[in-house]
Amino acid sequence: MREDTCGYGDRLICKKRSQPFLLRTPQRSPPYPSLQDPTPPVSISPVPIPEAPDGIFNILSANTASIDTLEAHVIKTRRRDIGYHIPLKDYSQKGELDEGDVVGFFEDEYEKTVIERLSKENYDRAKLAGVITRSYYVAGLCSDSQMDNSDLVCVIGIVKVRVLGPVRNGDQLYAYKKRPGVAATRTRLLLEKREENDKTFLIGQAIESKNGVQYNEETLVSAFVSVVNGIDCLAMNQRVESLDKNLKGMIQSLVYDATKKIKRRFFWLKALLLVAMLAVGIALWQRYAPNTLLRESMCKRGSYKENKMPLRYNTSWEEIKMTGLEFKFKDLHEKIYHKEDLKPRSGRPGNFRYFINFERCKNRGVSYGNKYVDNTLTASGPEILSSDVHCTPKSVKYLNDGRWVKLMKYRRRITISHCPPV
């Protein structure tokens, strides 16, 4: 009995043969119904097959073969892609799907993956996108129970893809949402207005051009297709979407912080402006309103030791109270309005003292003896007074139109309650 071993080298070598290999009958039926044939499971070609020494065969020809494990250095085929059998969501589409149709991968009620022609209605629910193939050389995920309920989707390889409009060699092809089962170039997607949250499924890349095609005409284009591209594209979309959300959140946070700072600064600016306006208003009020602290300070400025002479006298209709604020004669020019009427009293300069009407100065009054001028309440009494050194009532005079007139001439009685020291 010979040893049952096989060696591997540049050629397939089987040393032990109880029966010629090409004449064996397979023990299991072919897995694909499409491969069922009335001819015997294994048939020898009419060409005589010479057998080399030690069981080495130069040529092996068969219509159907069932092999548990196949190991080879080179596999040559005229087919162009690898396809996988994926269950159909709707079994009635079995005959409707054709080579090049773009389908979507969906999740059914049993949480299984199924395929369906991609359209506007189901585009947003799709997990992935692929292309129906009829040029496969390997058909994976195939079993007798699902042959009639599935279709072949290209996993990787060169297949025909149904594309809308003209295509140039090298164009990227994406699933097209607006027309069922077709793809479109990236240029078309960029030219057409897309919604912000639209998914994009990368199908593959065209390897031929279709230039003489109308813009809305469908044509089959050879393209290199890989489901991995769609997975990478989907992952990239998710990363971009996550980055977009994070970026939007960051921008919103920055805008919120900036807006908050601007509002805070604007608030303080308004507060500062309000304070400035209030300060200006108070300053103007103190400057021009009567009986204010600023007016009083302005009236006292330049006075002689701030000496005050309280004075009261009676007229035929009222009693007038006033306070004289002493100034040197040379300083009176700054305190009166009619400077051209100001003249010193005749006599020795050291014998007289000069006073302004402190109440009228504080009230900016312009009257001589009347309380109302232009319907505005003012202080009463003359604007400028003069007396001798001892403040005797008989020596008190007031300035009237450039002349010094005795105050007792038209008044009944003058009372001076205090005479400031010289």
NORURRA-V780010 format. One line per field, one symbol per residue. phi: phi as a letter, one per 30 degrees, with the letter a starting at -180 (. if undefined). psi: psi as a letter, one per 40 degrees, with the letter a starting at -180 (. if undefined). Layout:
# NORURRA-V780010
phi = ???
psi = ???
This chain:
# NORURRA-V780010
phi = .ddcbbcbadbdbbdcbdbeedcdcddbdddcedcdbddeebbcddddcdcdeiiccdbbbadbbcbdbbbadbccacdbaccbdceddcdddedddbejdcbccbcddcicdbcaedbddcedcddabbbdbbcdcbcchcbddcddcbbccddakcbdbdccidbcejddcbdcddbdibcbdddddddddcddcddbcddlbdcbcbddbddcccbdbdbdcbddeddddddddddddddddddddddddddddddddddddddddddddddddddddddddddcddhcdddddddddidchhdbbdbbbccdbacccabccdbdedcdedccdcddddbdddkdeddbbbbcddddddchdbcbjcdbbhicdbdcjddbbbbddcidedddbbdbhicdcddddccdabbcdacddd
psi = hihgihihadihhhdhhdihdeeihieiiiehdeehieiidhihiehhhihiiffhhdhhhidhhhhdhhhidhhhieieihihhhiidhdeededhihehhiihihaeefihiiihhiddedeeidiiahhiefiehhifhiddedeeiihhhdiahihhhihaiiihehhhihhdehheiiiiddddddihiidehihhhdahieiigdfiidfhiihhhihhhdddddddddddddddddddddddddddddddddddddddddddddddddddddddddddddeiifiddddddddheihefhighihiiaeeihhhihhhhiideeddeeidgdeehiiihahdeeiihiihdddddefieigeidhhffhhiiiiidhiiiadefiddehiihhfeihhhdedeidihhhehhii.
